Amino acid sequence: MGIHQHLINITDLCFELLLSPETLQNYLQQGAHLFTPAMLESWHRANKNWRFKEAHDRNLFFSDSMSKLVLIDAGLNPSAALKMKQIAEQLELPWEIKTISLDRLRWQLLQQLSIWRLAQLSEKNKRLSDYAMINDLMSNLVTFLDEKKVIHESLDMFHMFCATPRIYYLSLDERGNEQLYVTETVHERKVMIQELKILTADYQLQSDGFYIRIKREQQILGILCVKEVAFPKYVSHYLNLARNIAPVIALAINNARIHQKQIAAEQKIRGLNIELNKQLDSVNNLNQELETFTYSVSHDLRGPLRSLDGFSHILLRDFKDILDTRGQGFLKRIRANAQRMGQLIDDLLRLSRLTRAELIIESVNLSEIAIELSQDLQQEEPERQVAFNIDNDLIADGDASLIRAVLENLIGNSWKYTSKCQQADIHIGHYINNDQMVFFIKDNGAGFDMDYADKLFAPFQRLHGATDYPGTGIGLATVQRIIQRHRGKIWAESRVNEGACFFFTLGYASSAQ
């Protein structure tokens, strides 16, 4: 019966503060039993050991005239209603929730606080009622996502329970920033800040109050100081109360700071995205201007080049008898360079279009493309002895037309640079590295000096003479940009006269077979 008597005392003390006298009297006349969420938590724990359905056990805690259960709730604890329902079902009693607002709760506490303090309650009962109300008031503190709100709510709480206007809170952060919060006007704020900063203990009683440091994982978040309490004989009780509350305040402040950091990071990301979009728009505009310029220049250049090639051809055809061998040689060189210039323009335009076209990602069979390209090359030069070794089922995700352009250039290079081999070997294959498919095209051709490998993928850079191996120097630059657009990498290994091997990956999900 001792536990039951304690709960009755808590009820008598708490509900005079939570409800108006009329409402409380009405519930008592109905034979209702009242709970706060904090008290309900105690009853719920007791439920695990007490079997209320048995008549004898039930009569120990509830009278026969008990009509219903009532939960007085400010909406701070979402699980309170569920626990009330579970207990009510065991007791086979109806139940209801009496909702009160936080503002009304604070107003009633302030209105009745002085009377309650002066009632000269026993220290034991006062402590029990203090903790019951503190639990209810603080149950939503950790849900606040604003540090200032957490601090102001905490100051209000201590203002009510310590009955003093002189409460100070010094907020500290990891950057050394500090801010003083007070419940009264303070003229010498700097003096108060210095006074709080030099305190070294985690908590300490003072003549008419106390202070306590608010800590979270050894980091000091702030210092709470209470002065001139109205009832000095309870000052040790207030300090014990603060020591129990401090971890909750620290958790609430830490949560609020994390939230503010997240907001700041999100705002920074939004700002960066806005700036990135502006830059992207600028790049798109420049690309559009470049495309227009490229098309205009190429169109304007093609006319003179066609004229050079055409008139040189007429001279060689119609005036061949007049021109000597040297003159004919000059005209042939003019025609060859005009045609080379035209090829360069076509390659540049192709590079521009390939690297700007919208990607259409799909599953692509590189083996089928490689077989088709190898057959085309062998039909063009059937006299050559070239053995193609193409792995089966080389599957990747990417843009089919662009991947075909990659293979055209790389296999075409191997075909070109093995042209002086009596028996050429070209292998198109793959291997797995760290769960990623790596494709390669390997040959036994001319190879190159690795000291100049950094020039491989630069436009117009050639590691062999144009007379030995024709080309414009655009192919590998095109390949690199396509691979980059597919979030992949390309590199090469070679030795002079010992062949070359080009490796590449595709950043879109490659199917490792």
ZIHU-V159149 format. One line per field, one symbol per residue. ss: DSSP state (~ for helix, > for strand, _ for the rest). phi: phi as a letter, one per 30 degrees, with the letter a starting at -180 (. if undefined). A space follows every 50 residues. Layout:
BEGIN
ss: ???
phi: ???
END
This chain:
BEGIN
ss: _~~~~~~~~~~~~~~~~~__~~~~~~~~~__>>>>>~~~~~~~~~~~___ ____~~~~~~~______>>>>>>______~~~~~~~~~~~~__>>>>>>_ _~~~~~~~~~~~~~~~~_____~~~~~~~~~~~~~~~~__~~~___~~~~ ~~~~~~~~~~~~____>>>>>>_____>>>>>______~~~~~~~~~___ __>>>____>>>>>>>__>>>>>>>>_____~~~~~~~~~~~~~~~~~~~ ~~~~~~~~~~~~~~~~~~~~~~~~~~~~~~~~~~~~~~~~~~~~~~~~~~ ~~~~~~~~~~~~~~~~~~______~~~~~~~~~~~~~~~~~~~~~~~~~~ ~~~~______>>>>>~~~~~~~~~~~~~~~_____>>>>>____>>>>>~ ~~~~~~~~~~~~~~~~~______>>>>>>>>>>__>>>>>>>>______~ ~~~~~___________________~~~~~~~~~~~____>>>>>_____> >>>>_________
phi: .ddedddddededdddddbdedddddddddidccbcedddddddddedcc cdddedddddcbdddecacbccbcicbddddddddddddddhbdbaccdb ddddeddddddcdddddddhddeddddddedddeeddcdcddddcbddde dddddddddddchbdcbbbcdbbdcidbbccbcbdbdcdddddddddddc ddaadbebaabadcbbhicdcabcbcbhddbedcdddddddddddedddd dddddddddddddddddddddddddddddddddddddddddddddddddd ddeedddedddddddddccddddddddddddddddddddddddddddddd eddddcdddcdadbcdddddddddddddddbdddcbccccddhdcbclde dddddddedddddddddcdcddbcbbccbaacbhicdccbbcbcddiadd dcddcecdeicbcbddddbdlcicedddeddddddcicbbabbabdibib bccabbddedddc
END
